[in-house]
Amino acid sequence: MADSEKPKRPPRKRVESLIASARAGSMAALGTLLDLYKPLLLSIANAEIDRDLRRKERGSDLVQRTLLEAFRDFRQFTSHDPDELIAWLTELLRNNIRDLRKAYRGTRRRQISRERSISSRTIVALLDAMATKRADLAEERELVREDIDRLRTVISRLERAERTLLGWRYMKKMTFVQIAAKLGKQPDAVRVACARLLKKLGKVMGKPNDESAG
């Protein structure tokens, strides 16, 4: 993309205002703020994702994941400077690009067409987004709507006991000790069960839509 075609940075004063509102606790302002950077991040992603990896991960997918992480971890951003926000978002995106390279190019024996498994951390972030019911999170749901909708569909196909465990742990935010008491099990056993369930969800979510529907 030529320099003249690169997306322009959002207006500085507007960004400063949105950062201030977001840091004051407005989730709506945070969603609007992050949405402003989609075009810029997409231009970076499309320029930096290796051509042979684009068959498995589109730039828009990486940007969506990056904005989800930024929404979740915004408290880690401690500045009010728009330039530093761009640098922070860009670093999150490049971390995801590096993770993509490691996942598919760690060994030459791993083929690029191999099924992707979404990380447990990403699944937990999506579950957290699902658990949030405050009306001012519309922008955040827009950022990850497709992933959340798909995860709901995947969860609906789980066994009842698995759905119950997910609900207790990630919707009601119960501790492993509390869940263990309900089930008559040891907390470590509950922890292992949750880890396996997250891995299962990640594997199913990593399949193409037509495969995960089966």
C-alpha positions as CSV (number, residue, x, y, z in Angstrom):
1,M,0.0,0.0,0.0
2,A,1.4,3.4,-1.0
3,D,1.9,6.0,1.7
4,S,-0.9,8.1,0.2
5,E,-3.3,5.1,0.7
6,K,-2.5,4.4,4.3
7,P,-5.4,5.1,6.7
8,K,-5.1,8.4,8.4
9,R,-4.7,8.6,12.2
10,P,-7.8,9.5,14.0
11,P,-8.1,13.2,15.1
12,R,-5.9,13.7,18.1
13,K,-8.3,15.8,20.2
14,R,-11.1,13.2,19.7
15,V,-8.7,10.4,20.7
16,E,-7.5,12.3,23.8
17,S,-11.1,12.8,24.8
18,L,-12.0,9.2,24.3
19,I,-8.9,8.0,26.2
20,A,-9.9,10.2,29.2
21,S,-13.4,8.9,29.2
22,A,-12.2,5.3,28.8
23,R,-9.8,5.7,31.7
24,A,-12.6,7.1,33.7
25,G,-14.5,3.9,33.2
26,S,-16.7,4.4,30.1
27,M,-16.8,1.1,28.2
28,A,-18.7,2.8,25.4
29,A,-15.9,5.3,24.9
30,L,-13.3,2.5,25.0
31,G,-15.2,0.6,22.3
32,T,-15.5,3.7,20.1
33,L,-11.8,4.5,20.7
34,L,-10.5,1.1,19.6
35,D,-12.9,1.0,16.7
36,L,-11.1,4.1,15.3
37,Y,-7.9,2.1,14.9
38,K,-9.3,-0.8,12.9
39,P,-8.3,0.6,9.5
40,L,-4.8,1.5,10.7
41,L,-4.2,-1.9,12.3
42,L,-5.6,-3.7,9.3
43,S,-3.1,-1.9,7.0
44,I,-0.3,-3.0,9.3
45,A,-1.5,-6.6,9.5
46,N,-1.9,-6.9,5.8
47,A,1.6,-5.6,5.2
48,E,3.3,-7.8,7.8
49,I,1.5,-11.2,7.7
50,D,3.6,-13.5,5.6
51,R,2.0,-14.4,2.3
52,D,2.1,-18.1,2.9
53,L,0.2,-17.7,6.2
54,R,-2.7,-15.6,4.9
55,R,-4.5,-18.8,3.9
56,K,-5.0,-19.6,7.6
57,E,-5.3,-16.2,9.2
58,R,-6.7,-13.0,7.6
59,G,-5.5,-9.6,8.7
60,S,-9.0,-8.8,9.9
61,D,-9.0,-11.8,12.2
62,L,-5.7,-10.7,13.8
63,V,-7.0,-7.2,14.2
64,Q,-10.2,-8.4,15.8
65,R,-8.3,-10.5,18.2
66,T,-5.9,-7.6,19.0
67,L,-8.8,-5.2,19.7
68,L,-10.4,-7.8,22.0
69,E,-7.2,-8.1,24.0
70,A,-6.9,-4.3,24.1
71,F,-10.4,-4.0,25.4
72,R,-9.7,-6.6,28.1
73,D,-6.3,-5.3,29.1
74,F,-6.9,-1.5,28.7
75,R,-6.0,-0.9,32.3
76,Q,-2.5,-1.8,31.4
77,F,-2.3,1.2,29.2
78,T,-1.4,4.0,31.6
79,S,-0.8,6.9,29.2
80,H,-3.1,9.6,27.8
81,D,-1.0,10.1,24.7
82,P,-2.6,9.0,21.4
83,D,0.9,8.3,20.0
84,E,1.6,5.9,22.8
85,L,-1.8,4.3,22.3
86,I,-0.9,3.6,18.7
87,A,2.4,2.1,19.8
88,W,0.6,-0.1,22.4
89,L,-2.0,-1.4,19.9
90,T,0.6,-2.0,17.3
91,E,2.8,-4.0,19.7
92,L,-0.3,-6.1,20.6
93,L,-0.9,-6.8,16.9
94,R,2.7,-7.7,16.2
95,N,2.7,-10.0,19.2
96,N,-0.2,-11.8,17.6
97,I,1.6,-11.9,14.2
98,R,4.6,-13.4,16.0
99,D,2.4,-16.0,17.7
100,L,1.0,-16.9,14.3
101,R,4.4,-17.5,12.8
102,K,5.4,-19.6,15.8
103,A,2.2,-21.7,15.6
104,Y,2.6,-22.5,11.9
105,R,6.3,-22.3,11.2
106,G,7.8,-23.8,14.4
107,T,8.8,-26.8,12.4
108,R,9.0,-27.4,8.7
109,R,7.1,-30.7,9.1
110,R,4.0,-28.7,10.2
111,Q,1.9,-27.9,7.2
112,I,0.3,-24.5,6.7
113,S,-3.1,-26.1,6.2
114,R,-3.1,-27.8,9.6
115,E,-6.1,-27.0,11.8
116,R,-5.6,-24.1,14.2
117,S,-6.5,-24.4,17.9
118,I,-7.5,-21.1,19.5
119,S,-5.6,-20.5,22.8
120,S,-7.3,-21.0,26.1
121,R,-6.5,-17.4,27.0
122,T,-8.6,-16.2,24.0
123,I,-11.5,-18.5,24.9
124,V,-11.5,-17.1,28.4
125,A,-11.5,-13.5,27.0
126,L,-14.5,-14.4,24.9
127,L,-16.3,-16.0,27.9
128,D,-15.6,-12.9,29.9
129,A,-17.2,-10.8,27.1
130,M,-20.2,-13.1,27.1
131,A,-20.5,-12.8,30.9
132,T,-20.6,-9.0,30.8
133,K,-24.2,-7.9,30.6
134,R,-23.8,-4.1,31.0
135,A,-25.6,-2.2,28.3
136,D,-22.7,0.1,27.5
137,L,-20.6,-2.7,26.1
138,A,-22.3,-2.7,22.7
139,E,-19.1,-1.6,20.9
140,E,-17.1,-4.4,22.6
141,R,-19.6,-6.9,21.4
142,E,-19.4,-5.5,17.9
143,L,-15.6,-6.0,17.9
144,V,-15.9,-9.7,18.6
145,R,-19.5,-10.5,17.7
146,E,-18.8,-13.3,15.3
147,D,-16.4,-15.1,17.7
148,I,-18.9,-14.7,20.6
149,D,-21.8,-15.9,18.5
150,R,-19.8,-18.9,17.3
151,L,-18.7,-19.7,20.8
152,R,-22.3,-19.7,22.0
153,T,-23.2,-22.2,19.3
154,V,-20.3,-24.4,20.3
155,I,-21.2,-24.3,24.0
156,S,-24.8,-25.2,23.2
157,R,-23.6,-28.5,21.8
158,L,-21.6,-29.5,24.9
159,E,-22.7,-32.0,27.4
160,R,-24.9,-30.6,30.1
161,A,-22.2,-31.1,32.8
162,E,-19.7,-29.2,30.7
163,R,-22.1,-26.3,30.2
164,T,-22.7,-26.2,33.9
165,L,-19.0,-26.2,34.7
166,L,-18.5,-23.3,32.2
167,G,-21.3,-21.4,33.7
168,W,-20.1,-21.7,37.3
169,R,-16.5,-20.9,36.5
170,Y,-16.7,-18.2,33.8
171,M,-20.1,-16.7,34.1
172,K,-20.7,-16.8,37.9
173,K,-16.9,-16.5,38.5
174,M,-16.9,-19.3,41.2
175,T,-13.6,-20.5,42.5
176,F,-12.3,-24.0,42.0
177,V,-12.8,-24.6,45.7
178,Q,-16.5,-23.5,45.5
179,I,-17.1,-25.7,42.4
180,A,-15.3,-28.6,44.0
181,A,-17.6,-28.4,47.0
182,K,-20.7,-28.5,44.8
183,L,-19.4,-31.5,42.9
184,G,-17.8,-33.4,45.8
185,K,-14.4,-33.3,44.1
186,Q,-11.0,-31.9,44.8
187,P,-10.2,-28.4,43.6
188,D,-7.3,-29.7,41.5
189,A,-9.6,-32.0,39.7
190,V,-11.9,-29.1,38.9
191,R,-8.9,-27.1,37.6
192,V,-7.9,-29.9,35.3
193,A,-11.4,-30.3,34.0
194,C,-11.7,-26.6,33.3
195,A,-8.3,-26.6,31.5
196,R,-9.4,-29.6,29.3
197,L,-12.7,-27.9,28.5
198,L,-11.0,-24.7,27.4
199,K,-8.7,-26.7,25.2
200,K,-11.7,-28.6,23.7
201,L,-13.4,-25.3,23.0
202,G,-10.3,-23.9,21.4
203,K,-9.9,-26.9,19.2
204,V,-13.5,-26.8,18.0
205,M,-13.4,-23.0,17.5
206,G,-10.3,-23.4,15.4
207,K,-12.0,-25.5,12.8
208,P,-13.7,-24.1,9.8
209,N,-17.4,-23.3,10.4
210,D,-18.7,-26.2,8.4
211,E,-16.5,-28.7,10.4
212,S,-17.3,-27.3,13.9
213,A,-21.0,-27.5,13.1
214,G,-20.8,-31.2,12.8
